[in-house]
Amino acid sequence: MTTPVHAGYAALLGRPNVGKSTLINRLLGQKLSIIAPKPQTTRHVILGIQTLPDAQIVYVDTPGLHRQGQRAMNRYLNRAAASVIGYVDAVIFLIEALRWTDEDQDVLHRLADFTGPVVLAVNKVDRIADKSRLLPFLQEIAAKRNFTEVTPLSALKGDNVAELEQAIARLLPVQDFLFPEDQLTTASERFLAAELIREKLTRLLREELPYALTVEIEQFVEEERLVRIHALIWVERDSQKGIVIGEKGATLREVGRQARQDLERMLDRKVYLETWVKVREGWSDDERALRSLGYADPS
């Protein structure tokens, strides 16, 4: 008797900075989503495909659902995150151990009409010195909804992540694989290049980072042993341009150096990377500008 094969989509939902991108990278065993200690680093719905011997899990990484901000970018982020509920087979609701916020409650409210299985994943348990505090918290949160599973874990350390993976695999429909077994994502290399550059900017600039900053790949040319990439970094004001470039161009050079190293590892080829910083006033509060820069609402 053959073992049934499961395949389907599982969304990672949660408030900003709860560890969704760290978790999806851990589940996939390699870096797909960019990570930085700044809310709303993830801006797009990204599919990460994990193929096991008897299951294929298509993880859907989403922007954090949040309350703050009425700009077009904020509205886009919330629409992008909420849109996945309409087509996924299961949801991983990620929260932080010993912390329940109003934004967590908002995410739970959005899941009220979702009829599929919801797994509560409680992240960052490695930070808890007194583990006896965890069980009462899990019991309190588990009472808020009839969760299919409750899994405490550490996305950073990898603790209990394999158990979450197996739980999700069991919950998916019995059907053939949806993608080729060697495919990791549906995202293009061009898209991943832009995200890597944006990650370096986020990490280097930290508190100085203009929220209204995005990266557009103007040229992505593959040669036999080299990939030539020309990237535009868009900001909204001239003063922000100076922050990104840095004194005598130092910040931009370091962004380029770090991004090139990651890109060469990802593409397994030498990379020639050029970056420019340009100003486009008000782009993050302009629906048309957002679409032209790649922030199209997911279908």
N, C-alpha and C positions, 0 to 999 in steps of 0.2 A: 504493500500500500504506500503510495507516494505521499510525502508531506505536502500539505497545501501551501501555496505561495501567497503571501500577502503583499499588497502594494497600495500606496495612496499618499495623500497630502496631510501633513501635520503642521499646524501653525504655532509659532512661538509668540505669545502675546504677554504683555506686561507693561508696566510704567517705564519711563526712561531710566537708564542706568541700573537696571536690575540684573543685567548679565546675559541678555538674550544672545548677543553676538559672540560672547565668550563661550556660551553653551553650544551654539551651532558649530563653531570651530572645533570644539572638543569632540562633539559627536562625529564630525566628518573626519577628524584626524588630521586636518590641515586648515590653513587659514583661508576663509572665504569672505567673511564679514569684517569690516574694519572695526578697531577697538580703540577707544580713547576715554579718559576720565572726564567726559563732558556730556551733559544730557543732549539727546537728539543727534548723536553722531551718526546713527543709522537713519538714512532718509529714504531708502527705497525698499520695496519688497524684493527679497533675494531668495532664490530657490537653491537649496543645497541637497544634493541627491546622494543618499547612502544606500549602497547595495550590499545586502547580506546574503548568505546562502539561500535562505527561504523567505526573504522579505526585501522590499525596496521602499525606503521611507524618503519622501520628498519633503524636507523641512522647509518651512516658509518663514524666513526671518523678517520681522516687521519693525518699522519705527515704533518707538515707545508712545503709547497713548497718553496724552497729557492734557491739562486744562489751560495752561498759560498761553496767552498770545492770540490775537485775532488776525494776524497777518496772513496773506495768502499761503505762505510757506507752512505756517502752523496748521491751517485748514487742510492743506495737502497731506501733511504727515498723518493727521488723524484719519482722513479718508483712506489713505493707503493702508494703514494698519487695520481699520475696521472692515475694509473690503474683502479681506481674505476669509472672513467668517462665512461668507456665502458659498464657498466652494470646497473648503477643506473637509477631510474625513474625521479629523480629531484635532483637539487644541491642547497645547501645553501652556498652562497659565503659570507664569514664572513670577514668584514673589521673593522677597528677602527674608531670611530667618529672623524672627523676633521683631519684625517691623511690618506694620500694616498701615497704609496711608489712605487718604481720600482718593488719590489717583488709583490705588489698587482697587478700591471699592468701585470706582468708575469702570475699570476694566471688567470687573465681575458683573456689573450691571449690563454692559454691552453683550455679555455672554448669555444673558437671560433667555434669549430666543434661539440659542444654538442647541440643537437637539442631539448632536453627536456626543461622543465621549470627551470629557475634559479631565485631563490629568493635572493635579496641582503639584508643581515642582517648587520646592522650597530651597532657594539657593543660599550660598555663602555660609553654610553650617560650619565650615572650617574656622570661621571667625569667633565661634562661640566657645568660650573657655569652660563654662559650666553647662554641660550638655543636659543636665536635669531640667533646665529651663525650656528645652525644646519641645518636649512632649505636651505640656499644657498649651503651648502656642499652637502646635499642630492640631490638637483637639478643638481649640477655639476656631481656627480658620476652617477646618474640615466641616464644621457645623453650618457654615455659610452657604453651602451648596452640596448636592449629592455628587461629589467627585468620584470618577471611576477609579482613580488611584491617587495616593498621596506619597510623594517621593522626596525626602530630604536629600540634598546633594551639594557638591561643590563643583561648579563648572570650572573654576580655576585649577583645582587640584585633581579633578577627575573622579572624586569620590561618588559612588553610586550612579554615575552617568550610564554605565553599561546596563544597570537595572532599569533605568528610564527608557533606554533604547529598546530593550526587550518588551517592556510594557506597551510602548507605542506600536511596535511591530504586530503584537497580538491583536491590537484594536483596529487595524486597517482591513479593508475589504479583501476577500480572497479573489485575486485576479492576477493576470500576468504583469510583469514589470512594465512600467510606463516609459522608461528611458533605457538607452543602451547601458550595459553593466559598467562600462568604464567612464561614464559621464558624471562629472562632479556638480555641474551647475548649468543653468540655461543662460547665465550672464555671459556677455561677450568679453574677450580679453581687453577690448577698448574700454568697456565700462569698468572692469576691474582695475585697469591702469588709473583711471580718473579717481576711483575710490582710494587707491593706495596713496596717491599724491595728497588727497584731502586728509587722509589719516595723518600723514607726516606734518601737514600744516596744523592740524588740531593738537597734536602732541607737542610740537615745538612752541607754538604760540600760547597755548593754554588760555589763561585769563585775558590775554590781549586779543585773542582770536575774534575777528569780526563774525558775528552770527551769520550775517549775509555774505557768505563766502561759498563759492562753488567752483568746481573744476570741469572744464570742457576739453575733450581731446579733439584738437583741430585736425591732426594728421596722425595716422597709425599705419606705417609702411613696413611690411615684412620683407626683408631681404634674406639671402641664403644663411648668413651667419650673424645678422644684425637686425634689430627692430628700431626704426626711427620714430620717435614720438614727439609731437609738438603739442604742448598743453597750455591752455589759457586758464588763468586763475581770475575769476570775476569777483569784484567787490563793489560796494555801492558808493563809496566816497573816496576822494583823493587821499584823505588822511589815513584811510584803511590800506590804501596801496602802499604807503610808506611803511606801515607796520609789517606787511607781508614781505616786502623786499628787504627790510632791515638796513642797518647801517652799512653803507658801501656794498649792499647786496648780499650781506653775510647770511641772513635768514633764508633767502631764496636759494642760495647756493647749497646750504645744508639740507633744505627740503629736497632739492634735486639729487643730492648725493645719496640720501637715505632711500628715496623713492627708487632711484636707479638700481640700488642693490637688491631691493625686494622684487622689482620687476624682472631683473635678470634671473633670480631664483624661480620666479613664477613662469617665465617664458622659456627658460633654459637656453638663453641666447644673450649675446651682448646687446645692450640697449644704449642708444644715443637719445638723450632726453633734453629737450629745450622747454623752458617755461617762461611765460610772460604774464604780467599782472595787468589787468585792464579794469576800467571803471564802467559800470552800467547802473546808473542811478535807479534805485527803487525796484530792482529786479525781483527781490524776495516777496514783494507785496503786489506783484503783477502776474495775474494768471497766465497771460499770453507769454510773458517772458519765461515763466517757470516751464511751460510746455516746450519752448524753444531750446531750453537748457537741459532737457531730458527728464523733467519732472511730470511725466504724463501719468494720469490716473490709471492704475492697473485695472484691466477688465476682469 
